[in-house]
Amino acid sequence: MQPFPAGFRTQEIPTNGATLHVRVGGQGPAVILLHGYGETGDMWAALAAELAPDHTVIVPDLRGMGLSSRPEGGYDKKTQGRDIAGVLDALRIEQADLVTHDIGNMVGYAFAALYPARVIRFVIMDAPLPGVGPWEEIIRSRALWHFSFQGPDAERLVAGRERIYLDRFWNEFSADPRRFSEDSREHYARLYAQPGAMHAGFNQFAAFDQDARDNRAFVATGKLAMPVLAVGGEKSFGPTMAVVMRAAATDVEELVIPDAGHWLMEEQPAATIAAIRAFLDRPRRD
């Protein structure tokens, strides 16, 4: 696993009924990076190294995941959007660019919808938003059976077999599974094998029905106005990411990363980092 750059610190930040494990480093305008399922904030180390010379980079583990606390509730993404606001408040940061992947997309969208004035630009990568755009069509895919896989018996099936369960994601959602390294697999499998971690992870999916209701309400009140870069892997969501986001935002740019599946930072890190960097480097619109 690539470490975060020297000078990054970790903080345990109480927010909204949870305590989030947060990495902070760099200097300059703020950017917050939100990870998804099967990973933690550790996935962003290479991007953090690129951005830290001229950005203050904030990388939390979402509630219930990684080294953050695992409260019994609050896994709907609207609640977790408030978690992120609390992190920024604790760091005395009013506005930030937002870069998200997978479940992080859903938390990031809720944060942006709740606090649109706090998000300058939004990069959203390779996962849909519950209730938004072609959601009902997307969830009919047999590949997404894990959206409905939760509960006590699912937890019993996976207990002690966390690596096997997670390998299914890393293998089936990659263009080439060899690009998701063995070191990364071992690292994340250890974190997801912690007591209560799989229970909390399954709760992220169990909240999707509530997330869909919340997101429909967000869209009904108005689309996001900040610039959005919708990024999909060629072998995964591809241009569908832009279709999703055009249902929720008015200023959407489409980008497809060639020869990549879902795990963009593992499969095509150079191309993904270059795309994010170019988008964030554009002059701010006031």
Summary of the structure (lengths in Angstrom):
residues: 286
radius of gyration: 17.2
end to end distance: 38.2
largest distance: 51.6
contacts: 1011
relative contact order: 0.15
helix: 45%
strand: 19%
